[in-house]
Amino acid sequence: MWNFRDKIHKSVSDGNVVEVIEVDGVRSLYLGSTTIQSSMRVKAPFALELAYSRGMMCFLLFSNTVKHALSIGLGGGSVQKYIYATCEDIQQAVVEINPQVIATAHSHFYVPEHDARLNIIETDGIAYLQTHSNSADLLMIDAFDGLGIPPEFCSQAFFDSCEAALMLDGIFAINLWGSDKNFDVYLRRIEQSFENSVLVLPTGKPGNIVVFGFKGRPDLRIASLRERAKTLAYTHHIDFLSFVDRLCEHNPHNHKQFFVS
């Protein structure tokens, strides 16, 4: 399946396969399939290699007051490492059920260990949400396995628990595949949970779409978002302005602000 010289790690436990492949200086995580779960450029381990991971960081367009971030799904920890390196005021809790993934993130993707600002918790993400209502002002979901997103992570009950886990004015962000035949179903469920206060952000090939939900009323004036994007450009190597353009292309607006409930 892979050129042996490129495979630098493989572990198998209880039928779960975790592989790390390195090609042309880019190290990627695979979970028993050919789908890339996470990628890291070895010479820039805290940078965001994949477009969707940069899209997830667009929560910064909507809020500059995030203090407590909760992530369900670790993978190679790309977004979590980036937040750790660039957003020192944010404390993170990351829930990951697979101990192999956690070990590999530490050993091969430079995810920090035993750090108060990045607490990695080995447990079931759904159960964790159900016991941590009103606990975060940012909730990020990136829970793909080798076959895609598990159905229990896209049910109405799950999205309702995501909304409940957020504090007032909290932001929800989930990575989905636009090619998933059930994408529209998932989007309607998210809209129901967040009372239609939702924006979609296609991030480019291979078709990942980040969906944002808002538990509150963020400033969604387009001019304000563009100014925020310009300000963020001074401290982040992310083209936030292009993401604002994509938001405009894919969400209803009147050229002044986005239409959400």
MOTA-V246845 format. One record per residue. N is the residue number from 1. RES is the residue in one small letter. PHI is phi in whole degrees, -180 to 180 (999 if undefined). PSI is psi in radians with two decimals (999 if undefined). NEAR is the number of other ideal C-beta (glycine too) atoms within 8 Angstrom. Layout:
BEGIN
N,RES,PHI,PSI,NEAR ; N,RES,PHI,PSI,NEAR
END
This chain:
BEGIN
1,m,999,-0.78,2 ; 2,w,-122,2.65,7 ; 3,n,-64,2.17,5 ; 4,f,-58,-0.60,5 ; 5,r,-64,-0.42,4 ; 6,d,-90,-0.31,9 ; 7,k,-86,2.00,11 ; 8,i,-108,-0.11,8 ; 9,h,-162,2.48,10 ; 10,k,-152,2.33,8 ; 11,s,-137,2.52,9 ; 12,v,-132,2.24,7 ; 13,s,-152,2.21,7 ; 14,d,54,0.62,3 ; 15,g,83,-0.09,5 ; 16,n,-91,2.22,10 ; 17,v,-109,2.26,11 ; 18,v,-123,2.12,16 ; 19,e,-126,2.58,12 ; 20,v,-123,2.15,14 ; 21,i,-119,2.39,11 ; 22,e,-121,2.16,10 ; 23,v,-136,2.20,7 ; 24,d,52,0.72,3 ; 25,g,81,0.09,7 ; 26,v,-113,2.14,11 ; 27,r,-101,2.26,14 ; 28,s,-129,2.61,14 ; 29,l,-103,2.34,18 ; 30,y,-128,2.51,15 ; 31,l,-119,1.19,14 ; 32,g,76,0.30,9 ; 33,s,-150,-3.11,7 ; 34,t,-88,0.06,4 ; 35,t,-82,2.22,8 ; 36,i,-73,2.22,8 ; 37,q,-91,-0.59,10 ; 38,s,-162,2.58,13 ; 39,s,-137,2.62,12 ; 40,m,-144,2.27,14 ; 41,r,-80,2.12,11 ; 42,v,-60,-0.62,9 ; 43,k,-79,-0.14,5 ; 44,a,-141,1.19,6 ; 45,p,-67,-0.33,10 ; 46,f,-101,0.03,9 ; 47,a,-82,2.88,9 ; 48,l,-101,1.88,10 ; 49,e,-79,-0.69,9 ; 50,l,-95,2.51,11 ; 51,a,-61,-0.68,9 ; 52,y,-65,-0.57,10 ; 53,s,-67,-0.60,13 ; 54,r,-68,-0.62,13 ; 55,g,-64,-0.67,12 ; 56,m,-60,-0.55,13 ; 57,m,-72,-0.06,13 ; 58,c,-70,-0.06,14 ; 59,f,-58,-0.45,13 ; 60,l,-65,-0.41,13 ; 61,l,-68,-0.50,11 ; 62,f,-100,-0.27,12 ; 63,s,-158,2.42,11 ; 64,n,-116,0.37,5 ; 65,t,-121,0.24,6 ; 66,v,-66,2.25,14 ; 67,k,-122,-0.53,7 ; 68,h,-128,1.93,12 ; 69,a,-109,2.38,14 ; 70,l,-121,2.26,15 ; 71,s,-119,2.40,15 ; 72,i,-110,1.97,13 ; 73,g,103,2.15,11 ; 74,l,-102,-0.85,14 ; 75,g,57,-2.34,12 ; 76,g,-86,0.02,16 ; 77,g,72,0.45,12 ; 78,s,-59,-0.92,15 ; 79,v,-67,-0.72,13 ; 80,q,-64,-0.70,13 ; 81,k,-64,-0.72,14 ; 82,y,-64,-0.79,13 ; 83,i,-61,-0.75,12 ; 84,y,-57,-0.72,13 ; 85,a,-80,-0.49,6 ; 86,t,-117,-0.25,9 ; 87,c,-126,1.37,8 ; 88,e,-68,-0.31,5 ; 89,d,-84,-0.11,5 ; 90,i,-98,2.17,12 ; 91,q,-96,2.38,9 ; 92,q,-119,2.47,13 ; 93,a,-119,2.29,11 ; 94,v,-124,2.16,13 ; 95,v,-105,2.16,14 ; 96,e,-139,2.25,13 ; 97,i,-85,-0.39,7 ; 98,n,-97,1.94,8 ; 99,p,-64,-0.48,7 ; 100,q,-64,-0.72,10 ; 101,v,-63,-0.76,13 ; 102,i,-62,-0.83,12 ; 103,a,-62,-0.71,9 ; 104,t,-70,-0.65,15 ; 105,a,-60,-0.68,16 ; 106,h,-72,-0.78,9 ; 107,s,-81,-0.50,7 ; 108,h,-123,-0.18,12 ; 109,f,-125,0.24,16 ; 110,y,59,0.52,8 ; 111,v,-72,2.19,13 ; 112,p,-60,2.58,8 ; 113,e,-110,2.60,5 ; 114,h,53,0.93,3 ; 115,d,-123,2.31,8 ; 116,a,-64,-0.46,5 ; 117,r,-87,-0.12,9 ; 118,l,-143,1.53,11 ; 119,n,-97,1.98,10 ; 120,i,-99,2.19,10 ; 121,i,-117,2.12,9 ; 122,e,-89,1.74,7 ; 123,t,-167,3.09,8 ; 124,d,-77,2.20,7 ; 125,g,-66,-0.66,13 ; 126,i,-66,-0.80,10 ; 127,a,-63,-0.67,8 ; 128,y,-62,-0.80,12 ; 129,l,-60,-0.69,13 ; 130,q,-66,-0.33,7 ; 131,t,-112,0.19,6 ; 132,h,-135,0.98,9 ; 133,s,-68,2.60,6 ; 134,n,54,0.76,6 ; 135,s,-116,-0.17,8 ; 136,a,-142,2.65,13 ; 137,d,-106,0.06,13 ; 138,l,-145,2.23,14 ; 139,l,-126,2.10,15 ; 140,m,-116,2.28,13 ; 141,i,-117,2.11,13 ; 142,d,-144,1.39,12 ; 143,a,-115,0.63,10 ; 144,f,-73,2.50,11 ; 145,d,-111,-2.88,9 ; 146,g,-64,-0.34,8 ; 147,l,-105,-0.07,4 ; 148,g,126,-2.75,7 ; 149,i,-88,2.20,11 ; 150,p,-61,2.51,8 ; 151,p,-59,-0.53,6 ; 152,e,-69,-0.25,7 ; 153,f,-96,0.21,12 ; 154,c,-141,0.41,13 ; 155,s,-84,2.85,9 ; 156,q,-63,-0.70,8 ; 157,a,-62,-0.66,6 ; 158,f,-66,-0.82,12 ; 159,f,-65,-0.58,15 ; 160,d,-63,-0.70,9 ; 161,s,-69,-0.52,11 ; 162,c,-65,-0.79,15 ; 163,e,-61,-0.72,12 ; 164,a,-68,-0.49,9 ; 165,a,-73,-0.29,13 ; 166,l,-88,2.53,14 ; 167,m,-77,2.93,10 ; 168,l,-57,2.38,6 ; 169,d,72,0.27,12 ; 170,g,-74,2.83,13 ; 171,i,-122,2.34,17 ; 172,f,-109,2.39,15 ; 173,a,-140,2.24,15 ; 174,i,-131,2.43,11 ; 175,n,-92,2.14,11 ; 176,l,-128,2.80,13 ; 177,w,-91,2.16,10 ; 178,g,-66,-0.42,9 ; 179,s,-82,-0.12,6 ; 180,d,-64,2.23,10 ; 181,k,-62,-0.33,4 ; 182,n,-101,0.21,7 ; 183,f,-55,-0.82,12 ; 184,d,-62,-0.60,6 ; 185,v,-65,-0.81,8 ; 186,y,-61,-0.73,12 ; 187,l,-63,-0.74,11 ; 188,r,-62,-0.65,8 ; 189,r,-66,-0.74,12 ; 190,i,-62,-0.76,14 ; 191,e,-60,-0.67,10 ; 192,q,-66,-0.77,9 ; 193,s,-65,-0.62,12 ; 194,f,-107,0.38,14 ; 195,e,51,0.76,7 ; 196,n,66,0.20,7 ; 197,s,-89,1.33,11 ; 198,v,-140,2.48,13 ; 199,l,-129,2.53,10 ; 200,v,-111,2.49,11 ; 201,l,-134,1.62,14 ; 202,p,-64,2.33,10 ; 203,t,-106,0.05,12 ; 204,g,104,-2.98,5 ; 205,k,-61,2.48,4 ; 206,p,-91,0.31,3 ; 207,g,118,0.29,8 ; 208,n,-69,2.45,15 ; 209,i,-126,2.20,13 ; 210,v,-93,2.22,15 ; 211,v,-109,2.21,14 ; 212,f,-105,2.40,14 ; 213,g,-124,2.54,15 ; 214,f,-123,2.20,15 ; 215,k,-99,1.26,13 ; 216,g,151,-2.80,8 ; 217,r,-128,1.47,5 ; 218,p,-71,2.86,9 ; 219,d,-77,1.83,6 ; 220,l,-110,0.44,11 ; 221,r,-70,2.29,8 ; 222,i,-64,-0.69,13 ; 223,a,-62,-0.67,7 ; 224,s,-67,-0.71,9 ; 225,l,-65,-0.68,14 ; 226,r,-66,-0.70,10 ; 227,e,-66,-0.70,8 ; 228,r,-63,-0.72,12 ; 229,a,-61,-0.71,13 ; 230,k,-65,-0.70,9 ; 231,t,-66,-0.76,7 ; 232,l,-64,-0.49,12 ; 233,a,-62,-0.38,11 ; 234,y,-72,-0.44,5 ; 235,t,-118,-0.12,5 ; 236,h,-132,2.43,10 ; 237,h,-89,1.02,3 ; 238,i,-133,2.33,10 ; 239,d,-84,1.33,7 ; 240,f,-64,-0.53,15 ; 241,l,-62,-0.68,10 ; 242,s,-66,-0.56,7 ; 243,f,-70,-0.63,16 ; 244,v,-62,-0.72,13 ; 245,d,-60,-0.71,8 ; 246,r,-68,-0.65,11 ; 247,l,-60,-0.72,12 ; 248,c,-66,-0.61,9 ; 249,e,-71,-0.48,6 ; 250,h,-120,0.12,8 ; 251,n,-137,2.54,10 ; 252,p,-68,2.41,4 ; 253,h,-159,2.96,10 ; 254,n,-114,0.43,5 ; 255,h,76,-0.10,4 ; 256,k,-114,-0.69,7 ; 257,q,-155,2.81,8 ; 258,f,-80,2.59,10 ; 259,f,-93,1.84,7 ; 260,v,-132,2.77,9 ; 261,s,-68,999,4
END
